[in-house]
């Protein structure tokens, strides 16, 4: 009781007064809030018909959302508050924002099926993130090697995947926001939603070790990818989506081989 009183002193306005917080604890949460602002701004641009800046803002939100946790760990500033903020931001930036931007661009032309697809994607993203949090808490009960795989397509990848119709439109490939295209995009959106909540084992690369003699070529390759992304963003994103979809079957095959090599039959509950 005495310890709690030191942390939360009585305030003149009637509410508890929270103890002072170091600036390093604030920075990761600030990045998270900026990510939410970017995602919501993307929604605004989408409904204003400014789709290129809308996609850029959604991708920026995904980038900021991806670095806030790493920044918190680097600064040793992880907290329960930050974890809750990050989960809420993930739902907005990876689920709601891409779904609404795509709906404003194309899915609305499919009528109710388009809206249902947008809703399914946003809900699937929320379910995917909830399952990730549960599995992350229970990772001590699973074999270590299984932590190298995501269960289902991760939410950031789903956000990038689902906006493929926008990339194709920006490439001037002839894809126009017509009713037939809207129905095709509706089916694709539902497919991505099911990939999010599936039990598909997707290699994460978290424990990947790079041989010393390959570090410089890999750094050069990453720099090349970033330069291509800055110079030819829509070509690069389209190729990235195609490459990721091709990668998924190989990930499943690698998981199956690893399970056999470990000499165990993995029960469905371990990857569900």
C-alpha positions as CSV (number, residue, x, y, z in Angstrom):
1,X,0.0,0.0,0.0
2,X,2.8,2.4,0.9
3,X,4.6,1.6,-2.4
4,X,1.5,2.3,-4.4
5,X,1.1,5.6,-2.6
6,X,4.5,6.7,-3.7
7,X,3.8,6.0,-7.3
8,X,0.3,7.5,-7.3
9,X,0.0,10.6,-5.1
10,X,-3.4,12.3,-4.6
11,X,-3.9,15.2,-7.1
12,X,-5.9,18.4,-6.5
13,X,-8.3,17.6,-9.3
14,X,-9.2,14.3,-7.7
15,X,-7.3,11.8,-9.9
16,X,-4.1,9.9,-9.2
17,X,-0.9,11.6,-10.0
18,X,1.5,9.3,-12.0
19,X,5.1,9.4,-11.1
20,X,7.6,11.1,-13.4
21,X,8.6,9.1,-16.5
22,X,12.1,9.2,-18.1
23,X,12.3,10.6,-21.6
24,X,13.6,7.4,-23.0
25,X,10.4,5.7,-21.9
26,X,8.4,8.3,-23.9
27,X,10.2,8.1,-27.2
28,X,8.9,4.6,-28.3
29,X,5.3,5.6,-27.4
30,X,5.8,8.8,-29.4
31,X,6.8,6.8,-32.5
32,X,3.7,4.6,-32.0
33,X,1.4,7.7,-31.8
34,X,3.1,9.1,-35.0
35,X,2.4,5.7,-36.7
36,X,-1.3,6.0,-35.8
37,X,-1.4,9.5,-37.1
38,X,0.2,8.3,-40.4
39,X,-2.3,5.5,-40.7
40,X,-5.3,7.7,-40.1
41,X,-3.9,10.3,-42.5
42,X,-3.7,7.6,-45.1
43,X,-7.4,7.0,-44.6
44,X,-8.1,10.7,-45.0
45,X,-6.1,10.9,-48.3
46,X,-7.9,7.8,-49.5
47,X,-11.4,9.2,-49.1
48,X,-10.2,12.5,-50.7
49,X,-9.2,10.5,-53.8
50,X,-5.4,11.1,-53.3
51,X,-4.4,7.5,-53.4
52,X,-0.7,7.7,-53.9
53,X,-0.1,9.7,-50.7
54,X,-2.6,7.5,-49.0
55,X,-0.6,4.4,-49.8
56,X,2.7,6.2,-48.8
57,X,1.2,7.1,-45.5
58,X,0.0,3.6,-44.8
59,X,3.4,2.2,-45.6
60,X,5.0,4.9,-43.5
61,X,2.7,3.9,-40.6
62,X,3.8,0.2,-41.1
63,X,7.5,1.3,-41.0
64,X,7.1,3.4,-37.8
65,X,5.0,0.6,-36.2
66,X,7.8,-1.8,-37.0
67,X,10.6,0.2,-35.3
68,X,8.9,1.4,-32.1
69,X,9.3,-2.0,-30.4
70,X,12.9,-2.3,-31.5
71,X,13.5,1.3,-30.3
72,X,12.0,0.4,-26.9
73,X,14.2,-2.7,-26.5
74,X,17.3,-0.7,-27.6
75,X,16.6,2.0,-25.0
76,X,15.5,-0.6,-22.4
77,X,12.2,1.3,-22.3
78,X,9.7,-1.6,-22.7
79,X,6.5,-1.3,-20.6
80,X,3.0,-2.7,-20.4
81,X,1.6,0.6,-21.5
82,X,3.8,0.6,-24.6
83,X,2.8,-3.0,-25.4
84,X,-0.9,-2.1,-25.2
85,X,-0.3,1.0,-27.4
86,X,1.6,-1.0,-29.9
87,X,-1.2,-3.6,-30.2
88,X,-3.8,-0.8,-30.8
89,X,-1.6,0.9,-33.3
90,X,-1.1,-2.4,-35.2
91,X,-4.9,-2.9,-35.6
92,X,-5.2,0.6,-37.0
93,X,-2.1,0.6,-39.3
94,X,-2.2,-2.9,-40.6
95,X,-5.9,-3.6,-40.5
96,X,-8.2,-0.6,-40.6
97,X,-6.1,1.8,-42.7
98,X,-5.3,-0.6,-45.7
99,X,-8.8,-1.9,-45.7
100,X,-10.4,1.6,-45.9
101,X,-8.0,2.9,-48.4
102,X,-8.6,-0.1,-50.7
103,X,-12.3,0.3,-50.2
104,X,-12.3,3.9,-51.1
105,X,-10.2,3.2,-54.2
106,X,-11.9,0.0,-55.6
107,X,-13.9,-2.2,-53.3
108,X,-16.8,0.2,-53.0
109,X,-17.6,-0.5,-56.7
110,X,-18.4,-4.1,-55.7
111,X,-21.1,-2.9,-53.3
112,X,-21.8,-4.9,-50.2
113,X,-19.3,-7.7,-51.0
114,X,-16.5,-5.1,-51.2
115,X,-17.4,-3.8,-47.8
116,X,-17.7,-7.3,-46.4
117,X,-14.2,-8.0,-47.7
118,X,-12.8,-4.8,-46.1
119,X,-14.4,-5.7,-42.8
120,X,-13.1,-9.3,-43.0
121,X,-9.6,-8.1,-43.6
122,X,-9.6,-5.6,-40.7
123,X,-11.1,-8.2,-38.3
124,X,-8.7,-10.9,-39.5
125,X,-5.8,-8.5,-38.7
126,X,-7.1,-8.0,-35.2
127,X,-7.5,-11.7,-34.6
128,X,-4.0,-12.4,-36.0
129,X,-2.5,-9.8,-33.7
130,X,-4.4,-11.3,-30.7
131,X,-3.1,-14.8,-31.5
132,X,0.4,-13.4,-31.9
133,X,0.3,-11.9,-28.4
134,X,-1.0,-15.1,-26.9
135,X,1.6,-17.3,-28.6
136,X,4.3,-14.8,-27.6
137,X,3.3,-15.2,-24.0
138,X,3.3,-19.0,-24.3
139,X,6.4,-19.4,-26.4
140,X,8.2,-21.1,-23.4
141,X,5.9,-24.0,-23.9
142,X,6.8,-24.6,-27.5
143,X,10.0,-26.0,-29.0
144,X,12.6,-23.3,-29.6
145,X,12.8,-24.0,-33.3
146,X,9.1,-23.3,-33.8
147,X,9.7,-19.7,-32.7
148,X,11.5,-19.2,-36.0
149,X,8.1,-19.3,-37.8
150,X,5.1,-17.1,-37.6
151,X,1.7,-18.7,-37.4
152,X,-0.1,-17.3,-40.5
153,X,1.1,-14.3,-42.6
154,X,2.2,-11.5,-40.2
155,X,0.0,-8.4,-40.1
156,X,2.6,-6.0,-41.7
157,X,3.0,-8.3,-44.6
158,X,-0.8,-8.6,-44.9
159,X,-1.1,-4.9,-45.1
160,X,1.5,-4.7,-47.9
161,X,-0.1,-7.6,-49.8
162,X,-3.7,-6.4,-49.7
163,X,-2.9,-3.1,-51.4
164,X,-1.6,-4.9,-54.6
165,X,-4.5,-3.5,-56.7
166,X,-3.3,0.0,-55.9
167,X,0.3,-0.8,-57.0
168,X,-1.0,-2.2,-60.3
169,X,-3.1,0.9,-60.9
170,X,-0.1,3.2,-60.2
171,X,1.9,1.2,-62.8
172,X,-0.6,2.2,-65.4
173,X,-1.0,-1.5,-66.3
174,X,-4.6,-0.9,-67.6
175,X,-6.2,-1.8,-64.3
176,X,-9.0,0.7,-63.8
177,X,-11.3,0.9,-60.7
178,X,-14.2,-0.8,-62.6
179,X,-16.8,-3.1,-61.2
180,X,-15.3,-6.4,-62.5
181,X,-11.9,-5.3,-61.1
182,X,-13.6,-4.6,-57.8
183,X,-14.9,-8.2,-57.6
184,X,-11.5,-9.6,-58.3
185,X,-10.0,-7.3,-55.6
186,X,-12.7,-8.4,-53.3
187,X,-11.7,-12.1,-53.7
188,X,-8.0,-11.2,-53.3
189,X,-8.8,-9.2,-50.1
190,X,-10.7,-12.2,-48.6
191,X,-7.8,-14.5,-49.6
192,X,-5.3,-12.3,-47.7
193,X,-7.6,-12.1,-44.7
194,X,-7.6,-15.9,-44.5
195,X,-3.8,-16.0,-44.9
196,X,-3.6,-13.8,-41.8
197,X,-5.7,-16.1,-39.6
198,X,-4.4,-19.4,-41.2
199,X,-2.1,-21.8,-39.5
200,X,0.4,-21.5,-42.3
201,X,4.0,-21.6,-40.9
202,X,5.8,-18.6,-42.3
203,X,9.6,-18.3,-41.7
204,X,10.4,-15.2,-39.7
205,X,14.2,-15.2,-40.1
206,X,14.6,-14.0,-36.5
207,X,17.4,-16.5,-35.7
208,X,19.0,-16.3,-39.1
209,X,22.8,-16.2,-38.9
210,X,24.7,-14.6,-41.7
211,X,28.2,-15.9,-42.5
212,X,30.9,-13.3,-42.2
213,X,31.9,-13.4,-45.8
214,X,28.4,-12.7,-46.9
215,X,27.7,-9.6,-44.7
216,X,28.9,-7.0,-47.2
217,X,27.0,-8.5,-50.2
218,X,23.8,-8.7,-48.2
219,X,24.2,-5.1,-47.0
220,X,24.7,-4.1,-50.6
221,X,21.6,-6.0,-51.6
222,X,19.5,-4.3,-48.9
223,X,20.8,-0.9,-50.1
224,X,19.9,-1.8,-53.7
225,X,16.4,-2.8,-52.6
226,X,15.9,0.5,-50.7
227,X,17.1,2.5,-53.7
228,X,14.8,0.6,-56.0
229,X,11.9,1.2,-53.6
230,X,12.6,4.9,-53.6
231,X,13.1,5.2,-57.4
232,X,10.6,2.6,-58.7
233,X,8.2,2.2,-55.7
234,X,5.3,0.6,-57.4
235,X,7.4,-1.8,-59.5
236,X,9.4,-2.8,-56.4
237,X,6.3,-3.3,-54.3
238,X,4.5,-5.4,-56.9
239,X,7.6,-7.6,-57.3
240,X,7.9,-7.9,-53.5
241,X,4.3,-9.0,-53.2
242,X,4.8,-11.6,-56.0
243,X,8.0,-12.8,-54.4
244,X,6.4,-13.1,-51.0
245,X,3.5,-15.2,-52.3
246,X,5.9,-17.5,-54.1
247,X,7.9,-17.7,-50.9
248,X,5.0,-19.0,-48.8
249,X,4.9,-22.6,-50.2
250,X,8.7,-22.9,-49.7
251,X,8.2,-21.8,-46.1
252,X,5.6,-24.6,-45.5
253,X,8.0,-27.1,-47.0
254,X,10.9,-26.0,-44.9
255,X,8.7,-26.2,-41.7
256,X,7.7,-29.8,-42.6
257,X,11.3,-30.8,-43.2
258,X,12.4,-29.2,-39.9
259,X,9.6,-31.0,-38.0
260,X,10.7,-34.4,-39.4
261,X,14.4,-33.6,-38.7
262,X,13.5,-32.8,-35.1
263,X,12.0,-36.2,-34.9
264,X,8.5,-35.2,-33.8
265,X,5.0,-34.8,-35.2
266,X,3.8,-31.3,-34.3
267,X,0.2,-31.3,-33.0
268,X,-2.1,-28.8,-34.5
269,X,-2.4,-26.9,-31.3
270,X,1.3,-25.9,-31.6
271,X,0.7,-24.0,-34.8
272,X,-2.9,-23.0,-34.3
